[in-house]
Amino acid sequence: MNVYDELKIKKLINAAGTYTVIGGSKMSETTLEKMNEAARSYVEIKDLQKAIHERLALLTNNESCVISAGGIVGIYLCLASAISMKYKKQFKHLKKSEIEKAEIIMFKAHRNPYDRSVNLIGCKLVELGYANTIDIVDEETLENAFTENTCAVFYLPSTSGGWVAPGALDLQTTIQVSKKHHVPVIVDAAAQLPPKSNLWYFTEELGADAVIFSGGKYLKGPQSTGVILGKKDLLDWVNLHNFPNYDIGRMHKISREELVGIYNAVKEYVQSDEDEERNQANWMVNDLIQEFSKSNCFSFEDSYPNEAGQPMSRAKMIIHHSDISLEHVRDYLLSKEQPIYTKIDNGFIYINPMMLSIDDYRIVKNSLLELQEEYK
Ligand SMILES: *Cc1c(COP(=O)(O)O)cnc(C)c1O
């Protein structure tokens, strides 16, 4: 019996995207096999980490790589390591007073629920500007924010159209100014894939010191992994603090299976055909647009970029029938024999092809046709 059936847990079709609340993404069969293989033997964890880190750095065109127990842990370890780098002391040897006076600069427009790690570290957060464009922060504002206690600048990049608020200084200028002050820039790009080139764009092209990607989103690795890429100086400190060392990373355990899983997932992602993935997504979106173009219940529009601002299309549902509500569509799709999970975002419901296989897509389309029948 399937374990989810045994537990009476519904298996969902993911028409929403890489949302962590439903599991983010699916690992490939090969990744699952490699994880199985990995679980069958003991290995020296530190040797395994070293081998995987070296290979992933090379594959992603970066100086260095560290695997963390999730994207947020990656952010936490990078920010804490920036403080260690400044004081040249491992985090566990820092005095409370040293941590408390350490400052991390962040634009107010970038505040989000994932930045909790700053509070956990116990250092100061220096917020700049506003979460809108009424008074965009200029270079001078950032310039003046640096003090002798500044340890890092934390940045959340966005492509226009994503959920990140405007109002921050652009990343290029932020990096240039920070470099003058010899302060590392740490970029949270957890959901900023595709494009593949983002794996090296922030660090190698723009010069950020570290970038963090969630392993369980578009990379299709284990949900509980994160990939930190960037400069050796900072990442060497991250390594010192990371599991299994007895420092702040020890509470964020990463198993050998997960290490092998994310290794294989990144390898597959680097080799994947981006054009083909984009074409398949476009095909699904266009198919929905055409199929429902004459419906008086609802129709679809191409919505680009996606919720994270990434270059992938979603189908945005436009409801025409006054008896159909957003919640009704969402609940109807969830109530099907093969429940379909969708997201309501900014007052619209979307069918996101990002994580849909062709078979999944046919089920989604049939369910939408059935819903339409009910209102015809
Ligand atoms: C998902 C996400 C994270 C967290 O990554 P996890 O791997 O789920 O810990 C952090 N920042 C942003 C912007 C995200 O979208």
The ligand as an SDF file (V2000), in Angstrom:
LIG
                    3D

 15 15  0  0  0  0  0  0  0  0999 V2000
   11.9270   29.7410   -0.3740 C   0  0  0  0  0  0  0  0  0  0  0  0
   12.6960   30.9380   -0.0140 C   0  0  0  0  0  0  0  0  0  0  0  0
   13.6020   30.8950    1.0580 C   0  0  0  0  0  0  0  0  0  0  0  0
   13.7680   29.6830    1.9260 C   0  0  0  0  0  0  0  0  0  0  0  0
   14.3590   28.5840    1.3190 O   0  0  0  0  0  0  0  0  0  0  0  0
   14.1670   27.1520    2.0140 P   0  0  0  0  0  0  0  0  0  0  0  0
   14.9950   26.2100    1.2200 O   0  0  0  0  0  0  0  0  0  0  0  0
   12.6990   26.8360    1.9420 O   0  0  0  0  0  0  0  0  0  0  0  0
   14.6240   27.2810    3.4320 O   0  0  0  0  0  0  0  0  0  0  0  0
   14.3200   32.0290    1.3470 C   0  0  0  0  0  0  0  0  0  0  0  0
   14.1760   33.1630    0.6160 N   0  0  0  0  0  0  0  0  0  0  0  0
   13.3170   33.2410   -0.4160 C   0  0  0  0  0  0  0  0  0  0  0  0
   13.2420   34.5140   -1.1940 C   0  0  0  0  0  0  0  0  0  0  0  0
   12.5350   32.1330   -0.7800 C   0  0  0  0  0  0  0  0  0  0  0  0
   11.6890   32.2190   -1.8030 O   0  0  0  0  0  0  0  0  0  0  0  0
  1  2  1  0
  2  3  1  0
  2 14  2  0
  3  4  1  0
  3 10  2  0
  4  5  1  0
  5  6  1  0
  6  7  2  0
  6  8  1  0
  6  9  1  0
 10 11  1  0
 11 12  2  0
 12 13  1  0
 12 14  1  0
 14 15  1  0
M  END
$$$$
